[in-house]
Amino acid sequence: MSLLLRSLRNLVRSPLRTMLMVVLLAVSIGLALIMATVHAATQSELDKVGGQIGTEITVRSAGSFGGMGGGEPLDADGVDQLGSIDHVASVQATVQTQYTGDSLESGVEAGTIGTPPGQRPGREASSGPLTPPPGGGFGGGIMVMGVSAAAESPALMGAATFEVVEGSYLTSDNTDEMVIGQALAEANSLTVGSTVDLEGTDLTVVGIYDSGTVFANNMIVMPVQTAERVFNLDGVTSITVMADDVANVDAVVAGIREVFDEETADVTTAEDMYRRIGGSVDSTERASNIGMIVAFVVAGVVVLFSVILMIRQRVKEIGIMKAIGASNWRIGLQFSLETMAVSVAGAVIGALITYPLAQKVADLMTGSGSTPAAGPGMGGGPGGIFAEVGGRIGGLDVAVSPTIFLWALAVAALLAVLASVLPAWYIARVRPAEVLRNE
C-alpha cells in the first residue's frame, strides 16, 4: 500500500508529464480498441454473408446486366440440356420483357424514375429482351416476367419477392394465365378472373400479389413458355441452376460451360457474388487489422519511452533508495505501479472514446451506403441471398460492448508489464556511489 501511495504522489508531483502520458496512451489505446471493434464487426458481417453462400448458379446472356438489355437470349434447347448435367438439382429459366401495348395502364406514374413527364416509358421499345426506355429510366413501364410455375415466389425487379394476396399462383408452364401486382391491378380495375388482351392473346388474371414495393407491384408474371409465345421471344433471359451440394458447384459450372461458352453466357456462382459484395468489408477488415497493430505498437512505444524518461530524470532518487537499502525489485515495482496507473487511466479514457467514434470510423472505412447490392436478383432475375445482404454490406453496424473496458484493462496491464522489462534492467545497473558522487 505504501508503494502504491508513493507512486501516486510521484505522478501528482509531475502533473504535466503525467497528463501528457495519459493523453498519448488514451489516443493510441482508443484507436487500437476502435480498430479491434471494427475488426470484430467485419468478421461478424463476413460470417453472416458467408453462412448464406448456397449452391445457386446464375446464367445470363453474355454482356447483359440482369435483363436490362445487352447480349442475345439464351437458347431454349441449351436450357433443356442443363437439367441433364450431373449434380444439378433444379433449373429455373426466366424471361424478361416490357409490355408496350395499350391494353393496360401503368400503376406507376410516368417520369418517376428518370422518364420525362408526359412520355410513357418504353413506348417505342419493341417486344423482346428488356431495354431501357427513352429518358434513361424505367418510370412507369410495365415489366413482364416469364417464370416457372414451380417457382411460387420468384424474385422480381430489384430482387423483391412477393406474396399472392388474392387468387392463386400459376398452375402450369404453358397456360394463358398471369399474376399481376397490386399497383397494376388497381390502375386497371382488374380482379381475379379478369381477362386482358396482350399482344393478341387473352390472358386471365389468376392472382394478385404484393411485393412491398410500388415498382415491383407494377409487373406481370406469367409462365415462361407463355411469355415466349405471347411476346415472340426466342430464348430466355436468365437461368438459375441449383447444384445438389456446395462441393459440386464447380463441377456444375464446368458442365454449364460445355453448353454455353463465355461468348454466349455469363456464369456467376453465389461464392462469386459473396466475394464481390463482401469486397468493401473484406478490405475494411484488413485495414482494421493494420490499424490495430500500429496503434498497439504506438501505445507500447509511448509507455516505454515515458518510463525511460521518468527513470532518467529520477536517477538520484533511485541511487538514494538503493543507498538506504531498497532492493532493485522494490524500486522496479514502484515504477511499475506508476506505469500501471498511467496505463489504466489512458486505457479507460481510450475505452470511453471508443463508444462515439467506432461507428464513425467504420463508416469512413467502408464508405457507408456507397456500395450497392449487385446480387443475382437485380434486373428481375431469380433473387437469391444477396437481396437481403446487399442492402447492408456498404456499412457496418458496429456495436460497442461494455466488455471493451475489460479489453482496455488487459491492454493496459500488458503494456505496463512489457514496459517494465527495460527499466528493471536499467535500475539494476544504477550504482548508488557513482550517482551520489556525481551529484
RASULJO-V426325 format. One record per run of one state. SS is the DSSP state (h for helix, s for strand, l for the rest). FROM is the first residue (numbers start at 1). LEN is the number of residues. If there is no record, write none. Layout:
ss = <SS & SS>
from = <FROM & FROM>
len = <LEN & LEN>
//
This chain:
ss = <l & h & l & h & l & s & l & s & l & h & l & s & l & s & l & s & l & h & l & s & l & s & h & l & s & l & s & l & h & s & h & l & s & l & s & l & h & l & s & h & l & h & l & h & l & h & l & h & l & h & l & h & l & h & l>
from = <1 & 2 & 14 & 15 & 51 & 56 & 62 & 74 & 75 & 76 & 83 & 88 & 100 & 129 & 130 & 142 & 148 & 157 & 160 & 163 & 168 & 177 & 182 & 188 & 195 & 199 & 201 & 211 & 216 & 219 & 224 & 231 & 236 & 237 & 238 & 244 & 246 & 260 & 265 & 270 & 278 & 279 & 314 & 315 & 324 & 328 & 367 & 378 & 381 & 386 & 394 & 404 & 430 & 432 & 439>
len = <1 & 12 & 1 & 36 & 5 & 6 & 12 & 1 & 1 & 7 & 5 & 12 & 29 & 1 & 12 & 6 & 9 & 3 & 3 & 5 & 9 & 5 & 6 & 7 & 4 & 2 & 10 & 5 & 3 & 5 & 7 & 5 & 1 & 1 & 6 & 2 & 14 & 5 & 5 & 8 & 1 & 35 & 1 & 9 & 4 & 39 & 11 & 3 & 5 & 8 & 10 & 26 & 2 & 7 & 1>
//
